[in-house]
């Protein structure tokens, strides 16, 4: 442990499956029970992280021709009605306030401003003590397709149909989590790694794309919070190796998805010298399997805590944010080692453009 630890206790609140028939009230009851568990443990959690689209089943796997039915999965919000006042989920945020804990939680956002409603796959960081949202993130990398797959029984992924892409990776500081945080106006010359913790947020597919992690790394992020709902078996979406002699079984496919999940989380945490708290909604939702793999990762890429089930489960760890400094000042001292003059292709194109064929 460092001579000047900056400790924060996180709880990763994994959720088991949520079926189409489950009521919103029953889901909020489960989530509130996890909150109670998180704050009653020793040491009590200061930040509780929930999955992507935590309040509902993963509805983008379904095609809804009935617009009213589709709308029932979204939380109506606006500049005048923040998420904690949205009728369907207000009891959850009221409980967060009573407990005085911070939460990250994902939800489907129907954002209305200037009489225009836009739909996002969103997450907020909400302070129970302050009773307000400190930061909002909208999923940038939307997977899947717009039109449903025509094959009977195909696993659908219609996020591109139901949501608009987010477009920002904004890191933010959170006060009240570590003792002795250096504040604005200090006379200290070297304040890096001494202020209030710096957080970033991602959602599900974003964790596979290094661009978002690096964007946060360039803002000094010390913890990335990420919730996900990840299918364990979806041949239409994941594709298959042309050289495979036979398709992967469901068990083999799930193991491969779990491996790639961990690879994304451990590798990017290491390459940006940050902790990450990564939380699944897991188990079978109406016959559609989701991976678990909830885990907390340290700045060296080691998993320091992880889930053992596919149900509602609390995974906790107290971390010392000062452990981010070694990576941020040595191997991944970005200011010293990055070569932005060499990275032009990263912004010049989105897709692949192969070199010309040889004669």
Secondary structure, 3 states (H helix, E strand, C coil): CCCCCCEEEEEEEEECCCCCCCCHHHHHHHHHHHHHHHHHCCCCCCEEECCCCCCCCCHHHCCCCCHHHHHCCCEEEECCCCHHHCCCCHHHHHHHHHHCCEEEEEEEEEEEECCEEEEEEEEEEEECCCCEEEEEEECCCCCCCCCCCCCCCCCCCCHHHHCCCCCCCCCEEECCCCCCCCCCCCCCCCCCCCCCEEEEEEEHHHHHCHHHHHHHHCCCCCEEEEEECCECCCHHHHCCCCCCCCCCCHHHHHHHHHHHHHHHHHHHHHHCCCEEEEEEECEEECCEEECCCCEEECCCCCEEEECCCCCCEEEEEEEEHHHHHHHHHCCCCHHHHCCHHHCHHHHHCCCCCCCCCCC
